[in-house]
């Protein structure tokens, strides 16, 4: 009986701490860090999953930020729930390439057509060029898969040439920071275009009104001439 009472008291004291810890998990990352929030939003938008689920994968399974696109990319290609990919990767410790083969997929799904190749993509594209369709001989390290998937994600989502993304990655720029940069640049261009459209619209309206007035004046003048001619006849 005494043991039960002691356990009950300990449980009461531990409950508030557990509650605080849970709150920290649920509200910490995406709210306090705008750069990460922007990345999670972009990943969710591109792969058509709620941003909350992207953050959940990060917080509860400790998925590295730049591996999140790989999880959703493979899930979409294999037609399975992202949770299945996470289990294979983080619980069964399978490499990204072995997960690819596990679902009957080939390394070809990772490659983005480019005009030139720069670091750190040289080895990955070298293997693909050398072995062609003999995909089992292609050797892609986990870091290669992460770089390739994020290359496609950054390029397609932000409408940026893949070679430009390669150059930034080659200089050591993180994809999270790269996404934030493109997101902010896109916002600036949108504001500029909106202002430009507004000014252009006012100018067009002004000239439209003037043209309309000139046409009406000319019509009235011609109409008056026509009546005069008829009267003389």
CNS distance restraints for C-alpha pairs under 8 A (distance, minus, plus):
assign (resid   1 and name CA) (resid   5 and name CA) 6.43 0.50 0.50
assign (resid   2 and name CA) (resid   6 and name CA) 6.18 0.50 0.50
assign (resid   3 and name CA) (resid   7 and name CA) 6.14 0.50 0.50
assign (resid   4 and name CA) (resid   8 and name CA) 6.10 0.50 0.50
assign (resid   5 and name CA) (resid   9 and name CA) 6.24 0.50 0.50
assign (resid   6 and name CA) (resid  10 and name CA) 6.24 0.50 0.50
assign (resid   7 and name CA) (resid  11 and name CA) 6.10 0.50 0.50
assign (resid   8 and name CA) (resid  12 and name CA) 6.35 0.50 0.50
assign (resid   9 and name CA) (resid  13 and name CA) 6.50 0.50 0.50
assign (resid  10 and name CA) (resid  14 and name CA) 6.23 0.50 0.50
assign (resid  11 and name CA) (resid  15 and name CA) 6.13 0.50 0.50
assign (resid  12 and name CA) (resid  16 and name CA) 7.70 0.50 0.50
assign (resid  13 and name CA) (resid  17 and name CA) 7.64 0.50 0.50
assign (resid  14 and name CA) (resid  18 and name CA) 6.30 0.50 0.50
assign (resid  15 and name CA) (resid  19 and name CA) 6.14 0.50 0.50
assign (resid  16 and name CA) (resid  20 and name CA) 6.20 0.50 0.50
assign (resid  17 and name CA) (resid  21 and name CA) 6.18 0.50 0.50
assign (resid  18 and name CA) (resid  22 and name CA) 6.17 0.50 0.50
assign (resid  19 and name CA) (resid  23 and name CA) 6.28 0.50 0.50
assign (resid  20 and name CA) (resid  24 and name CA) 6.27 0.50 0.50
assign (resid  21 and name CA) (resid  25 and name CA) 6.47 0.50 0.50
assign (resid  22 and name CA) (resid  26 and name CA) 6.29 0.50 0.50
assign (resid  23 and name CA) (resid  27 and name CA) 6.08 0.50 0.50
assign (resid  23 and name CA) (resid  28 and name CA) 7.94 0.50 0.50
assign (resid  24 and name CA) (resid  28 and name CA) 5.34 0.50 0.50
assign (resid  25 and name CA) (resid  29 and name CA) 7.75 0.50 0.50
assign (resid  25 and name CA) (resid  59 and name CA) 6.58 0.50 0.50
assign (resid  26 and name CA) (resid  59 and name CA) 7.93 0.50 0.50
assign (resid  27 and name CA) (resid  31 and name CA) 6.30 0.50 0.50
assign (resid  28 and name CA) (resid  32 and name CA) 6.00 0.50 0.50
assign (resid  29 and name CA) (resid  33 and name CA) 5.95 0.50 0.50
assign (resid  29 and name CA) (resid  36 and name CA) 7.26 0.50 0.50
assign (resid  29 and name CA) (resid  37 and name CA) 7.64 0.50 0.50
assign (resid  29 and name CA) (resid  55 and name CA) 7.80 0.50 0.50
assign (resid  29 and name CA) (resid  59 and name CA) 7.95 0.50 0.50
assign (resid  30 and name CA) (resid  34 and name CA) 6.77 0.50 0.50
assign (resid  30 and name CA) (resid  36 and name CA) 5.88 0.50 0.50
assign (resid  30 and name CA) (resid  37 and name CA) 4.48 0.50 0.50
assign (resid  30 and name CA) (resid  40 and name CA) 7.67 0.50 0.50
assign (resid  30 and name CA) (resid  55 and name CA) 6.87 0.50 0.50
assign (resid  31 and name CA) (resid  37 and name CA) 6.71 0.50 0.50
assign (resid  33 and name CA) (resid  37 and name CA) 6.27 0.50 0.50
assign (resid  34 and name CA) (resid  38 and name CA) 6.07 0.50 0.50
assign (resid  35 and name CA) (resid  39 and name CA) 6.40 0.50 0.50
assign (resid  35 and name CA) (resid 176 and name CA) 6.87 0.50 0.50
assign (resid  35 and name CA) (resid 177 and name CA) 6.83 0.50 0.50
assign (resid  35 and name CA) (resid 180 and name CA) 5.81 0.50 0.50
assign (resid  36 and name CA) (resid  40 and name CA) 6.12 0.50 0.50
assign (resid  36 and name CA) (resid 176 and name CA) 6.70 0.50 0.50
assign (resid  37 and name CA) (resid  41 and name CA) 6.08 0.50 0.50
assign (resid  38 and name CA) (resid  42 and name CA) 6.18 0.50 0.50
assign (resid  38 and name CA) (resid 179 and name CA) 7.49 0.50 0.50
assign (resid  38 and name CA) (resid 180 and name CA) 6.29 0.50 0.50
assign (resid  38 and name CA) (resid 183 and name CA) 7.71 0.50 0.50
assign (resid  39 and name CA) (resid  43 and name CA) 6.15 0.50 0.50
assign (resid  39 and name CA) (resid 176 and name CA) 5.85 0.50 0.50
assign (resid  39 and name CA) (resid 179 and name CA) 6.27 0.50 0.50
assign (resid  39 and name CA) (resid 180 and name CA) 6.90 0.50 0.50
assign (resid  40 and name CA) (resid  44 and name CA) 6.06 0.50 0.50
assign (resid  40 and name CA) (resid  51 and name CA) 5.75 0.50 0.50
assign (resid  40 and name CA) (resid  54 and name CA) 5.98 0.50 0.50
assign (resid  40 and name CA) (resid  55 and name CA) 6.52 0.50 0.50
assign (resid  41 and name CA) (resid  45 and name CA) 6.03 0.50 0.50
assign (resid  41 and name CA) (resid  51 and name CA) 5.22 0.50 0.50
assign (resid  42 and name CA) (resid  46 and name CA) 6.01 0.50 0.50
assign (resid  42 and name CA) (resid 157 and name CA) 7.82 0.50 0.50
assign (resid  42 and name CA) (resid 179 and name CA) 7.93 0.50 0.50
assign (resid  43 and name CA) (resid  47 and name CA) 6.02 0.50 0.50
assign (resid  43 and name CA) (resid  49 and name CA) 7.92 0.50 0.50
assign (resid  43 and name CA) (resid  51 and name CA) 7.53 0.50 0.50
assign (resid  43 and name CA) (resid  54 and name CA) 7.42 0.50 0.50
assign (resid  43 and name CA) (resid  68 and name CA) 7.80 0.50 0.50
assign (resid  43 and name CA) (resid  69 and name CA) 6.38 0.50 0.50
assign (resid  44 and name CA) (resid  48 and name CA) 5.41 0.50 0.50
assign (resid  44 and name CA) (resid  49 and name CA) 4.61 0.50 0.50
assign (resid  44 and name CA) (resid  50 and name CA) 5.40 0.50 0.50
assign (resid  44 and name CA) (resid  51 and name CA) 4.93 0.50 0.50
assign (resid  44 and name CA) (resid  54 and name CA) 6.45 0.50 0.50
assign (resid  45 and name CA) (resid  49 and name CA) 6.56 0.50 0.50
assign (resid  45 and name CA) (resid  50 and name CA) 7.52 0.50 0.50
assign (resid  45 and name CA) (resid  51 and name CA) 7.59 0.50 0.50
assign (resid  46 and name CA) (resid 153 and name CA) 7.58 0.50 0.50
assign (resid  46 and name CA) (resid 157 and name CA) 6.49 0.50 0.50
assign (resid  47 and name CA) (resid  72 and name CA) 6.59 0.50 0.50
assign (resid  47 and name CA) (resid  73 and name CA) 7.32 0.50 0.50
assign (resid  49 and name CA) (resid  53 and name CA) 6.91 0.50 0.50
assign (resid  49 and name CA) (resid  54 and name CA) 7.41 0.50 0.50
assign (resid  50 and name CA) (resid  54 and name CA) 6.77 0.50 0.50
assign (resid  51 and name CA) (resid  55 and name CA) 6.39 0.50 0.50
assign (resid  52 and name CA) (resid  56 and name CA) 6.05 0.50 0.50
assign (resid  53 and name CA) (resid  57 and name CA) 6.21 0.50 0.50
assign (resid  54 and name CA) (resid  58 and name CA) 6.53 0.50 0.50
assign (resid  54 and name CA) (resid  68 and name CA) 7.36 0.50 0.50
assign (resid  55 and name CA) (resid  59 and name CA) 6.12 0.50 0.50
assign (resid  56 and name CA) (resid  60 and name CA) 5.81 0.50 0.50
assign (resid  56 and name CA) (resid  61 and name CA) 7.86 0.50 0.50
assign (resid  57 and name CA) (resid  61 and name CA) 5.54 0.50 0.50
assign (resid  57 and name CA) (resid  62 and name CA) 7.06 0.50 0.50
assign (resid  57 and name CA) (resid  63 and name CA) 6.45 0.50 0.50
assign (resid  57 and name CA) (resid  68 and name CA) 7.84 0.50 0.50
assign (resid  58 and name CA) (resid  62 and name CA) 4.96 0.50 0.50
assign (resid  58 and name CA) (resid  63 and name CA) 4.76 0.50 0.50
assign (resid  58 and name CA) (resid  64 and name CA) 6.81 0.50 0.50
assign (resid  58 and name CA) (resid  65 and name CA) 6.88 0.50 0.50
assign (resid  58 and name CA) (resid  68 and name CA) 7.51 0.50 0.50
assign (resid  59 and name CA) (resid  63 and name CA) 7.46 0.50 0.50
assign (resid  61 and name CA) (resid  86 and name CA) 7.89 0.50 0.50
assign (resid  61 and name CA) (resid  90 and name CA) 7.99 0.50 0.50
assign (resid  63 and name CA) (resid  67 and name CA) 6.51 0.50 0.50
assign (resid  63 and name CA) (resid  68 and name CA) 6.50 0.50 0.50
assign (resid  64 and name CA) (resid  68 and name CA) 6.62 0.50 0.50
assign (resid  65 and name CA) (resid 176 and name CA) 7.55 0.50 0.50
assign (resid  66 and name CA) (resid  70 and name CA) 7.79 0.50 0.50
assign (resid  66 and name CA) (resid 146 and name CA) 6.83 0.50 0.50
assign (resid  66 and name CA) (resid 150 and name CA) 7.39 0.50 0.50
assign (resid  66 and name CA) (resid 175 and name CA) 6.72 0.50 0.50
assign (resid  66 and name CA) (resid 176 and name CA) 7.11 0.50 0.50
assign (resid  67 and name CA) (resid  71 and name CA) 6.51 0.50 0.50
assign (resid  67 and name CA) (resid 146 and name CA) 6.04 0.50 0.50
assign (resid  68 and name CA) (resid  72 and name CA) 6.58 0.50 0.50
assign (resid  69 and name CA) (resid  73 and name CA) 5.84 0.50 0.50
assign (resid  69 and name CA) (resid 149 and name CA) 6.82 0.50 0.50
assign (resid  69 and name CA) (resid 150 and name CA) 6.69 0.50 0.50
assign (resid  69 and name CA) (resid 153 and name CA) 7.56 0.50 0.50
assign (resid  70 and name CA) (resid  74 and name CA) 6.00 0.50 0.50
assign (resid  70 and name CA) (resid 145 and name CA) 7.62 0.50 0.50
assign (resid  70 and name CA) (resid 146 and name CA) 6.38 0.50 0.50
assign (resid  70 and name CA) (resid 149 and name CA) 6.07 0.50 0.50
assign (resid  70 and name CA) (resid 150 and name CA) 7.71 0.50 0.50
assign (resid  71 and name CA) (resid  75 and name CA) 6.13 0.50 0.50
assign (resid  71 and name CA) (resid  82 and name CA) 6.05 0.50 0.50
assign (resid  71 and name CA) (resid  85 and name CA) 6.14 0.50 0.50
assign (resid  71 and name CA) (resid  86 and name CA) 6.80 0.50 0.50
assign (resid  72 and name CA) (resid  76 and name CA) 6.09 0.50 0.50
assign (resid  72 and name CA) (resid  82 and name CA) 5.85 0.50 0.50
assign (resid  73 and name CA) (resid  77 and name CA) 6.30 0.50 0.50
assign (resid  73 and name CA) (resid 149 and name CA) 7.48 0.50 0.50
assign (resid  74 and name CA) (resid  78 and name CA) 5.86 0.50 0.50
assign (resid  74 and name CA) (resid  82 and name CA) 7.91 0.50 0.50
assign (resid  74 and name CA) (resid  85 and name CA) 7.25 0.50 0.50
assign (resid  74 and name CA) (resid 100 and name CA) 7.41 0.50 0.50
assign (resid  75 and name CA) (resid  79 and name CA) 5.63 0.50 0.50
assign (resid  75 and name CA) (resid  80 and name CA) 5.05 0.50 0.50
assign (resid  75 and name CA) (resid  81 and name CA) 5.82 0.50 0.50
assign (resid  75 and name CA) (resid  82 and name CA) 5.10 0.50 0.50
assign (resid  75 and name CA) (resid  84 and name CA) 7.82 0.50 0.50
assign (resid  75 and name CA) (resid  85 and name CA) 6.40 0.50 0.50
assign (resid  76 and name CA) (resid  80 and name CA) 6.70 0.50 0.50
assign (resid  78 and name CA) (resid 103 and name CA) 6.09 0.50 0.50
assign (resid  78 and name CA) (resid 105 and name CA) 7.69 0.50 0.50
assign (resid  80 and name CA) (resid  84 and name CA) 6.64 0.50 0.50
assign (resid  80 and name CA) (resid  85 and name CA) 7.73 0.50 0.50
assign (resid  81 and name CA) (resid  85 and name CA) 7.21 0.50 0.50
assign (resid  82 and name CA) (resid  86 and name CA) 6.35 0.50 0.50
assign (resid  83 and name CA) (resid  87 and name CA) 6.23 0.50 0.50
assign (resid  84 and name CA) (resid  88 and name CA) 6.41 0.50 0.50
assign (resid  85 and name CA) (resid  89 and name CA) 6.12 0.50 0.50
assign (resid  85 and name CA) (resid  99 and name CA) 7.75 0.50 0.50
assign (resid  86 and name CA) (resid  90 and name CA) 5.64 0.50 0.50
assign (resid  86 and name CA) (resid  91 and name CA) 7.36 0.50 0.50
assign (resid  87 and name CA) (resid  91 and name CA) 5.01 0.50 0.50
assign (resid  87 and name CA) (resid  92 and name CA) 6.42 0.50 0.50
assign (resid  88 and name CA) (resid  92 and name CA) 4.88 0.50 0.50
assign (resid  88 and name CA) (resid  93 and name CA) 6.35 0.50 0.50
assign (resid  88 and name CA) (resid  94 and name CA) 5.80 0.50 0.50
assign (resid  88 and name CA) (resid  99 and name CA) 7.16 0.50 0.50
assign (resid  89 and name CA) (resid  93 and name CA) 4.92 0.50 0.50
assign (resid  89 and name CA) (resid  94 and name CA) 4.91 0.50 0.50
assign (resid  89 and name CA) (resid  95 and name CA) 6.50 0.50 0.50
assign (resid  89 and name CA) (resid  96 and name CA) 7.13 0.50 0.50
assign (resid  89 and name CA) (resid  99 and name CA) 7.60 0.50 0.50
assign (resid  90 and name CA) (resid  94 and name CA) 7.46 0.50 0.50
assign (resid  94 and name CA) (resid  98 and name CA) 6.17 0.50 0.50
assign (resid  94 and name CA) (resid  99 and name CA) 6.37 0.50 0.50
assign (resid  95 and name CA) (resid  99 and name CA) 6.28 0.50 0.50
assign (resid  95 and name CA) (resid 142 and name CA) 6.39 0.50 0.50
assign (resid  96 and name CA) (resid 100 and name CA) 6.26 0.50 0.50
assign (resid  96 and name CA) (resid 141 and name CA) 7.91 0.50 0.50
assign (resid  96 and name CA) (resid 142 and name CA) 5.78 0.50 0.50
assign (resid  96 and name CA) (resid 145 and name CA) 6.86 0.50 0.50
assign (resid  97 and name CA) (resid 101 and name CA) 6.41 0.50 0.50
assign (resid  97 and name CA) (resid 107 and name CA) 7.33 0.50 0.50
assign (resid  97 and name CA) (resid 140 and name CA) 6.53 0.50 0.50
assign (resid  97 and name CA) (resid 141 and name CA) 7.51 0.50 0.50
assign (resid  97 and name CA) (resid 142 and name CA) 7.26 0.50 0.50
assign (resid  97 and name CA) (resid 145 and name CA) 7.62 0.50 0.50
assign (resid  98 and name CA) (resid 102 and name CA) 5.92 0.50 0.50
assign (resid  99 and name CA) (resid 103 and name CA) 6.63 0.50 0.50
assign (resid 100 and name CA) (resid 104 and name CA) 6.72 0.50 0.50
assign (resid 100 and name CA) (resid 105 and name CA) 5.21 0.50 0.50
assign (resid 100 and name CA) (resid 106 and name CA) 6.39 0.50 0.50
assign (resid 100 and name CA) (resid 107 and name CA) 7.23 0.50 0.50
assign (resid 101 and name CA) (resid 105 and name CA) 5.29 0.50 0.50
assign (resid 101 and name CA) (resid 106 and name CA) 6.28 0.50 0.50
assign (resid 105 and name CA) (resid 109 and name CA) 7.57 0.50 0.50
assign (resid 106 and name CA) (resid 135 and name CA) 6.35 0.50 0.50
assign (resid 107 and name CA) (resid 111 and name CA) 7.50 0.50 0.50
assign (resid 107 and name CA) (resid 135 and name CA) 6.49 0.50 0.50
assign (resid 107 and name CA) (resid 138 and name CA) 7.35 0.50 0.50
assign (resid 107 and name CA) (resid 140 and name CA) 7.99 0.50 0.50
assign (resid 108 and name CA) (resid 128 and name CA) 7.88 0.50 0.50
assign (resid 108 and name CA) (resid 135 and name CA) 7.83 0.50 0.50
assign (resid 110 and name CA) (resid 145 and name CA) 7.02 0.50 0.50
assign (resid 110 and name CA) (resid 148 and name CA) 5.81 0.50 0.50
assign (resid 110 and name CA) (resid 149 and name CA) 6.09 0.50 0.50
assign (resid 111 and name CA) (resid 125 and name CA) 7.77 0.50 0.50
assign (resid 111 and name CA) (resid 148 and name CA) 6.54 0.50 0.50
assign (resid 112 and name CA) (resid 148 and name CA) 7.54 0.50 0.50
assign (resid 112 and name CA) (resid 151 and name CA) 7.70 0.50 0.50
assign (resid 112 and name CA) (resid 152 and name CA) 6.37 0.50 0.50
assign (resid 112 and name CA) (resid 162 and name CA) 7.60 0.50 0.50
assign (resid 114 and name CA) (resid 162 and name CA) 6.61 0.50 0.50
assign (resid 114 and name CA) (resid 163 and name CA) 6.62 0.50 0.50
assign (resid 115 and name CA) (resid 163 and name CA) 7.46 0.50 0.50
assign (resid 116 and name CA) (resid 163 and name CA) 6.90 0.50 0.50
assign (resid 117 and name CA) (resid 121 and name CA) 6.46 0.50 0.50
assign (resid 117 and name CA) (resid 122 and name CA) 6.14 0.50 0.50
assign (resid 117 and name CA) (resid 125 and name CA) 7.51 0.50 0.50
assign (resid 117 and name CA) (resid 163 and name CA) 7.21 0.50 0.50
assign (resid 117 and name CA) (resid 166 and name CA) 7.62 0.50 0.50
assign (resid 118 and name CA) (resid 122 and name CA) 5.92 0.50 0.50
assign (resid 118 and name CA) (resid 163 and name CA) 7.84 0.50 0.50
assign (resid 118 and name CA) (resid 166 and name CA) 6.29 0.50 0.50
assign (resid 118 and name CA) (resid 167 and name CA) 6.76 0.50 0.50
assign (resid 118 and name CA) (resid 170 and name CA) 6.96 0.50 0.50
assign (resid 119 and name CA) (resid 166 and name CA) 7.13 0.50 0.50
assign (resid 119 and name CA) (resid 167 and name CA) 7.65 0.50 0.50
assign (resid 119 and name CA) (resid 169 and name CA) 7.79 0.50 0.50
assign (resid 119 and name CA) (resid 170 and name CA) 5.13 0.50 0.50
assign (resid 120 and name CA) (resid 166 and name CA) 7.73 0.50 0.50
assign (resid 120 and name CA) (resid 169 and name CA) 7.37 0.50 0.50
assign (resid 120 and name CA) (resid 170 and name CA) 5.76 0.50 0.50
assign (resid 121 and name CA) (resid 125 and name CA) 6.25 0.50 0.50
assign (resid 121 and name CA) (resid 144 and name CA) 7.15 0.50 0.50
assign (resid 121 and name CA) (resid 147 and name CA) 7.56 0.50 0.50
assign (resid 121 and name CA) (resid 148 and name CA) 7.77 0.50 0.50
assign (resid 121 and name CA) (resid 166 and name CA) 7.55 0.50 0.50
assign (resid 122 and name CA) (resid 126 and name CA) 5.87 0.50 0.50
assign (resid 123 and name CA) (resid 127 and name CA) 6.19 0.50 0.50
assign (resid 124 and name CA) (resid 128 and name CA) 6.49 0.50 0.50
assign (resid 124 and name CA) (resid 139 and name CA) 7.47 0.50 0.50
assign (resid 124 and name CA) (resid 140 and name CA) 6.15 0.50 0.50
assign (resid 124 and name CA) (resid 144 and name CA) 6.29 0.50 0.50
assign (resid 125 and name CA) (resid 129 and name CA) 6.10 0.50 0.50
assign (resid 126 and name CA) (resid 130 and name CA) 6.06 0.50 0.50
assign (resid 127 and name CA) (resid 131 and name CA) 6.04 0.50 0.50
assign (resid 127 and name CA) (resid 138 and name CA) 5.45 0.50 0.50
assign (resid 127 and name CA) (resid 139 and name CA) 6.58 0.50 0.50
assign (resid 128 and name CA) (resid 132 and name CA) 5.69 0.50 0.50
assign (resid 128 and name CA) (resid 135 and name CA) 7.93 0.50 0.50
assign (resid 128 and name CA) (resid 138 and name CA) 6.28 0.50 0.50
assign (resid 131 and name CA) (resid 135 and name CA) 6.80 0.50 0.50
assign (resid 131 and name CA) (resid 137 and name CA) 6.49 0.50 0.50
assign (resid 131 and name CA) (resid 138 and name CA) 6.44 0.50 0.50
assign (resid 134 and name CA) (resid 138 and name CA) 7.33 0.50 0.50
assign (resid 140 and name CA) (resid 144 and name CA) 5.63 0.50 0.50
assign (resid 140 and name CA) (resid 145 and name CA) 6.49 0.50 0.50
assign (resid 141 and name CA) (resid 145 and name CA) 6.57 0.50 0.50
assign (resid 142 and name CA) (resid 146 and name CA) 6.35 0.50 0.50
assign (resid 143 and name CA) (resid 147 and name CA) 6.13 0.50 0.50
assign (resid 144 and name CA) (resid 148 and name CA) 6.08 0.50 0.50
assign (resid 145 and name CA) (resid 149 and name CA) 6.03 0.50 0.50
assign (resid 146 and name CA) (resid 150 and name CA) 6.11 0.50 0.50
assign (resid 147 and name CA) (resid 151 and name CA) 5.94 0.50 0.50
assign (resid 148 and name CA) (resid 152 and name CA) 6.46 0.50 0.50
assign (resid 149 and name CA) (resid 153 and name CA) 6.19 0.50 0.50
assign (resid 150 and name CA) (resid 154 and name CA) 5.83 0.50 0.50
assign (resid 150 and name CA) (resid 175 and name CA) 7.09 0.50 0.50
assign (resid 151 and name CA) (resid 155 and name CA) 5.98 0.50 0.50
assign (resid 151 and name CA) (resid 162 and name CA) 6.47 0.50 0.50
assign (resid 151 and name CA) (resid 165 and name CA) 6.42 0.50 0.50
assign (resid 151 and name CA) (resid 166 and name CA) 7.13 0.50 0.50
assign (resid 152 and name CA) (resid 156 and name CA) 5.88 0.50 0.50
assign (resid 152 and name CA) (resid 162 and name CA) 7.23 0.50 0.50
assign (resid 153 and name CA) (resid 157 and name CA) 5.71 0.50 0.50
assign (resid 154 and name CA) (resid 158 and name CA) 5.82 0.50 0.50
assign (resid 154 and name CA) (resid 159 and name CA) 7.72 0.50 0.50
assign (resid 154 and name CA) (resid 160 and name CA) 7.18 0.50 0.50
assign (resid 154 and name CA) (resid 162 and name CA) 7.97 0.50 0.50
assign (resid 154 and name CA) (resid 165 and name CA) 7.10 0.50 0.50
assign (resid 154 and name CA) (resid 175 and name CA) 7.81 0.50 0.50
assign (resid 154 and name CA) (resid 179 and name CA) 6.89 0.50 0.50
assign (resid 155 and name CA) (resid 159 and name CA) 5.43 0.50 0.50
assign (resid 155 and name CA) (resid 160 and name CA) 4.65 0.50 0.50
assign (resid 155 and name CA) (resid 161 and name CA) 5.81 0.50 0.50
assign (resid 155 and name CA) (resid 162 and name CA) 5.29 0.50 0.50
assign (resid 155 and name CA) (resid 165 and name CA) 6.76 0.50 0.50
assign (resid 156 and name CA) (resid 160 and name CA) 6.80 0.50 0.50
assign (resid 158 and name CA) (resid 182 and name CA) 6.73 0.50 0.50
assign (resid 158 and name CA) (resid 183 and name CA) 7.74 0.50 0.50
assign (resid 160 and name CA) (resid 164 and name CA) 6.91 0.50 0.50
assign (resid 160 and name CA) (resid 165 and name CA) 7.20 0.50 0.50
assign (resid 161 and name CA) (resid 165 and name CA) 6.72 0.50 0.50
assign (resid 162 and name CA) (resid 166 and name CA) 6.21 0.50 0.50
assign (resid 163 and name CA) (resid 167 and name CA) 6.24 0.50 0.50
assign (resid 164 and name CA) (resid 168 and name CA) 6.40 0.50 0.50
assign (resid 165 and name CA) (resid 169 and name CA) 6.16 0.50 0.50
assign (resid 166 and name CA) (resid 170 and name CA) 5.94 0.50 0.50
assign (resid 167 and name CA) (resid 171 and name CA) 6.42 0.50 0.50
assign (resid 168 and name CA) (resid 172 and name CA) 6.75 0.50 0.50
assign (resid 168 and name CA) (resid 173 and name CA) 5.65 0.50 0.50
assign (resid 168 and name CA) (resid 178 and name CA) 7.85 0.50 0.50
assign (resid 169 and name CA) (resid 173 and name CA) 5.00 0.50 0.50
assign (resid 169 and name CA) (resid 174 and name CA) 6.75 0.50 0.50
assign (resid 169 and name CA) (resid 175 and name CA) 7.51 0.50 0.50
assign (resid 173 and name CA) (resid 177 and name CA) 6.85 0.50 0.50
assign (resid 173 and name CA) (resid 178 and name CA) 6.61 0.50 0.50
assign (resid 174 and name CA) (resid 178 and name CA) 6.11 0.50 0.50
assign (resid 175 and name CA) (resid 179 and name CA) 5.97 0.50 0.50
assign (resid 176 and name CA) (resid 180 and name CA) 6.41 0.50 0.50
assign (resid 177 and name CA) (resid 181 and name CA) 6.20 0.50 0.50
assign (resid 178 and name CA) (resid 182 and name CA) 6.29 0.50 0.50
assign (resid 179 and name CA) (resid 183 and name CA) 5.97 0.50 0.50
assign (resid 180 and name CA) (resid 184 and name CA) 6.18 0.50 0.50
assign (resid 181 and name CA) (resid 185 and name CA) 6.18 0.50 0.50
assign (resid 182 and name CA) (resid 186 and name CA) 5.96 0.50 0.50
assign (resid 183 and name CA) (resid 187 and name CA) 6.33 0.50 0.50
assign (resid 184 and name CA) (resid 188 and name CA) 6.37 0.50 0.50
assign (resid 185 and name CA) (resid 189 and name CA) 6.29 0.50 0.50
assign (resid 186 and name CA) (resid 190 and name CA) 6.11 0.50 0.50
assign (resid 187 and name CA) (resid 191 and name CA) 6.26 0.50 0.50
assign (resid 188 and name CA) (resid 192 and name CA) 6.18 0.50 0.50
assign (resid 189 and name CA) (resid 193 and name CA) 6.03 0.50 0.50
assign (resid 190 and name CA) (resid 194 and name CA) 6.06 0.50 0.50
assign (resid 191 and name CA) (resid 195 and name CA) 6.22 0.50 0.50
assign (resid 192 and name CA) (resid 196 and name CA) 6.07 0.50 0.50
assign (resid 193 and name CA) (resid 197 and name CA) 5.95 0.50 0.50
assign (resid 194 and name CA) (resid 198 and name CA) 6.15 0.50 0.50
assign (resid 195 and name CA) (resid 199 and name CA) 6.28 0.50 0.50
assign (resid 196 and name CA) (resid 200 and name CA) 6.00 0.50 0.50
assign (resid 197 and name CA) (resid 201 and name CA) 5.89 0.50 0.50
assign (resid 198 and name CA) (resid 202 and name CA) 6.37 0.50 0.50
assign (resid 199 and name CA) (resid 203 and name CA) 6.29 0.50 0.50
assign (resid 200 and name CA) (resid 204 and name CA) 6.07 0.50 0.50
assign (resid 201 and name CA) (resid 205 and name CA) 6.04 0.50 0.50
assign (resid 202 and name CA) (resid 206 and name CA) 6.17 0.50 0.50
assign (resid 203 and name CA) (resid 207 and name CA) 6.41 0.50 0.50
assign (resid 204 and name CA) (resid 208 and name CA) 5.93 0.50 0.50
assign (resid 205 and name CA) (resid 209 and name CA) 6.13 0.50 0.50
assign (resid 206 and name CA) (resid 210 and name CA) 6.40 0.50 0.50
assign (resid 207 and name CA) (resid 211 and name CA) 6.03 0.50 0.50
assign (resid 208 and name CA) (resid 212 and name CA) 6.07 0.50 0.50
assign (resid 209 and name CA) (resid 213 and name CA) 6.17 0.50 0.50
assign (resid 210 and name CA) (resid 214 and name CA) 6.18 0.50 0.50
assign (resid 211 and name CA) (resid 215 and name CA) 6.11 0.50 0.50
assign (resid 212 and name CA) (resid 216 and name CA) 6.20 0.50 0.50
assign (resid 213 and name CA) (resid 217 and name CA) 6.16 0.50 0.50
assign (resid 214 and name CA) (resid 218 and name CA) 6.12 0.50 0.50
assign (resid 215 and name CA) (resid 219 and name CA) 6.05 0.50 0.50
assign (resid 216 and name CA) (resid 220 and name CA) 6.17 0.50 0.50
assign (resid 217 and name CA) (resid 221 and name CA) 6.21 0.50 0.50
assign (resid 218 and name CA) (resid 222 and name CA) 6.15 0.50 0.50
assign (resid 219 and name CA) (resid 223 and name CA) 5.98 0.50 0.50
assign (resid 220 and name CA) (resid 224 and name CA) 6.13 0.50 0.50
assign (resid 221 and name CA) (resid 225 and name CA) 6.35 0.50 0.50
assign (resid 222 and name CA) (resid 226 and name CA) 6.15 0.50 0.50
assign (resid 223 and name CA) (resid 227 and name CA) 6.42 0.50 0.50
assign (resid 224 and name CA) (resid 228 and name CA) 6.30 0.50 0.50
assign (resid 225 and name CA) (resid 229 and name CA) 6.24 0.50 0.50
assign (resid 226 and name CA) (resid 230 and name CA) 6.36 0.50 0.50
assign (resid 227 and name CA) (resid 231 and name CA) 6.29 0.50 0.50
assign (resid 228 and name CA) (resid 232 and name CA) 6.44 0.50 0.50
assign (resid 229 and name CA) (resid 233 and name CA) 6.34 0.50 0.50
